[in-house]
Amino acid sequence: MIILRQKNKEFSQTSPLPDPFPIPSDWFEYEVEIRVDGTKRYDKELPLFTKDERKLIKKYWEDLENNYIYRDHPDRPQGRTEYLAEFSKPSGQHKKFHRLTKRININDRFDYLVYPPELEERDDGTYKVIIRIVIQSLKDHNIAGQRKYSETEEN
């Protein structure tokens, strides 16, 4: 006799969107740059998507650069930006970040980390504020391949 085991999907609870990390008031005079990078995992996963999905992913990247970090661009409400508080570290002394996702399709998520602003000195001695965002992964609901955040298996 063959016994089939059923996988039950239990989606992680999303949390209310957080307030963005604040820029210190004494930095308000400086230019702000949003710097978006992708991981090697992002580079590896991108070709696995259809042409239309790759276009959407590139639009999400542009949206981040245009400060649609904690919300959806009005032209792309299907992103349904979500905050994963359980997998974020918004406080503490080291490596603070917010983990957010946008929907690519029913199964896949554009998963990215947002770090607190940093002050960067330019070559000419002036400063600018950098908001760093790193796109972690695109396939499934996972934390950069380490573990899934929305699926459990029941035996």
C-alpha positions as CSV (number, residue, x, y, z in Angstrom):
1,M,0.0,0.0,0.0
2,I,1.2,3.5,-0.8
3,I,0.7,6.2,1.7
4,L,0.7,9.7,0.4
5,R,1.9,12.5,2.7
6,Q,0.2,15.7,2.3
7,K,2.1,19.0,2.5
8,N,0.2,21.7,4.3
9,K,1.1,25.2,3.5
10,E,1.0,27.5,6.5
11,F,1.9,31.0,5.6
12,S,3.9,33.1,7.9
13,Q,2.1,35.8,9.7
14,T,2.8,39.1,8.1
15,S,3.1,42.1,10.4
16,P,2.0,45.7,10.1
17,L,4.6,47.5,8.0
18,P,7.2,49.1,10.1
19,D,8.2,52.7,10.2
20,P,11.3,53.2,8.0
21,F,14.6,53.4,9.9
22,P,15.0,57.1,10.7
23,I,17.6,59.3,9.2
24,P,19.2,61.3,12.1
25,S,18.1,64.9,12.0
26,D,21.7,66.2,11.7
27,W,21.9,64.3,8.4
28,F,18.9,66.0,6.8
29,E,21.1,68.4,4.9
30,Y,22.8,65.6,2.9
31,E,21.7,64.0,-0.3
32,V,20.1,60.6,0.2
33,E,20.9,57.7,-2.1
34,I,19.1,54.3,-2.1
35,R,21.6,51.7,-3.1
36,V,20.1,48.3,-4.2
37,D,22.2,45.2,-4.7
38,G,21.4,41.6,-5.4
39,T,23.0,38.5,-4.0
40,K,24.6,35.7,-6.0
41,R,21.4,33.8,-5.2
42,Y,19.4,36.5,-6.9
43,D,21.6,36.3,-10.0
44,K,21.2,32.5,-10.1
45,E,17.4,32.6,-9.7
46,L,16.5,35.4,-12.1
47,P,16.9,33.4,-15.3
48,L,14.5,30.8,-14.0
49,F,11.6,33.1,-14.5
50,T,9.5,33.9,-17.6
51,K,10.2,37.0,-19.6
52,D,7.2,38.8,-18.1
53,E,8.2,37.8,-14.5
54,R,11.8,39.1,-15.1
55,K,10.3,42.4,-16.3
56,L,8.3,42.6,-13.1
57,I,11.3,41.8,-11.0
58,K,13.3,44.5,-12.7
59,K,10.4,46.9,-12.1
60,Y,10.5,46.0,-8.4
61,W,14.2,46.7,-8.3
62,E,13.5,50.2,-9.9
63,D,10.7,50.7,-7.4
64,L,13.1,50.2,-4.5
65,E,15.5,52.7,-6.0
66,N,12.6,55.2,-6.2
67,N,11.7,54.8,-2.5
68,Y,8.8,52.3,-2.9
69,I,10.5,50.3,-0.2
70,Y,7.7,49.9,2.4
71,R,4.8,50.2,-0.1
72,D,3.8,49.2,-3.6
73,H,4.3,51.4,-6.6
74,P,0.8,52.5,-7.7
75,D,1.4,50.8,-11.1
76,R,2.2,47.5,-9.3
77,P,-0.3,46.9,-6.5
78,Q,-0.1,43.1,-7.1
79,G,3.3,43.3,-5.2
80,R,1.4,43.4,-1.9
81,T,4.5,44.5,0.0
82,E,4.7,42.5,3.3
83,Y,6.9,42.9,6.3
84,L,8.2,39.7,8.0
85,A,8.9,40.8,11.6
86,E,9.7,37.3,12.7
87,F,12.6,37.2,10.3
88,S,13.8,40.8,10.8
89,K,16.2,42.4,13.3
90,P,15.0,46.0,13.7
91,S,16.8,46.6,17.0
92,G,20.0,45.7,18.7
93,Q,23.5,46.8,18.2
94,H,24.6,44.9,15.1
95,K,23.2,44.2,11.7
96,K,19.7,45.7,12.1
97,F,17.4,45.1,9.1
98,H,13.8,44.8,8.0
99,R,12.9,41.8,5.8
100,L,10.2,42.6,3.3
101,T,8.7,40.8,0.3
102,K,6.8,41.5,-2.8
103,R,4.8,38.9,-4.8
104,I,6.1,37.8,-8.1
105,N,3.5,35.1,-8.6
106,I,1.5,32.7,-6.4
107,N,4.6,30.8,-5.3
108,D,7.5,33.1,-5.5
109,R,8.6,36.2,-3.6
110,F,11.0,39.1,-4.2
111,D,12.7,39.0,-0.8
112,Y,14.8,41.9,0.4
113,L,16.5,43.4,3.4
114,V,16.5,47.1,4.3
115,Y,19.3,48.4,6.5
116,P,19.4,51.6,8.6
117,P,20.8,54.7,6.9
118,E,24.6,55.2,7.0
119,L,26.6,58.3,6.4
120,E,29.2,58.0,3.7
121,E,32.0,60.4,3.0
122,R,32.6,61.2,-0.7
123,D,36.1,61.7,-2.2
124,D,35.6,65.5,-2.2
125,G,35.0,65.5,1.6
126,T,31.2,66.0,1.4
127,Y,28.7,63.4,2.7
128,K,25.7,61.6,1.6
129,V,23.2,59.3,3.3
130,I,23.1,55.7,2.0
131,I,20.0,53.5,2.5
132,R,21.2,50.0,1.6
133,I,18.8,47.3,0.3
134,V,19.9,43.8,-0.6
135,I,17.6,41.5,-2.7
136,Q,18.1,38.1,-1.1
137,S,16.1,35.7,-3.2
138,L,13.3,35.3,-5.7
139,K,12.2,31.6,-5.6
140,D,9.7,30.2,-3.2
141,H,9.1,31.7,0.3
142,N,12.5,31.2,1.8
143,I,15.2,32.9,3.8
144,A,18.0,32.9,1.2
145,G,17.9,29.1,0.8
146,Q,18.3,28.5,4.6
147,R,14.7,27.7,5.5
148,K,11.2,28.3,4.2
149,Y,9.1,30.9,6.0
150,S,5.7,29.8,4.8
151,E,5.6,26.1,4.5
152,T,5.7,23.2,6.9
153,E,5.5,19.5,6.3
154,E,3.3,17.3,8.3
155,N,4.0,13.6,8.3
